[in-house]
Amino acid sequence: MTSRLLARFWGVLVAAGAILAAIWKYGRAKKAEARKETYIEALQDSAKRQEAGREASADLRGADRDELAGQLRRNDDHW
């Protein structure tokens, strides 16, 4: 009895399984794509911050003591 019922609906079960597998694979692909985009954005942000730091340090090269002390006071609030 069970084998007849299973034989009758075998095609439907296989199709449903294939659809579920396709949906699962699509979801994993989208998740991987989002992870990759987030990684790229983090790298770009890091590069921008490094460049800003280089520019800030280049501005203070050759600065006198008062300018350095002023920069230290301005940066004190960031910590």
Buried (B, 14 or more C-beta within 10 A) or exposed (E): EEEEEEEEEEEEEEEEEEEEEEEEEEEEEEEEEEEEEEEEEEEEEEEEEEEEEEEEEEEEEEEEEEEEEEBEEEEEEEE
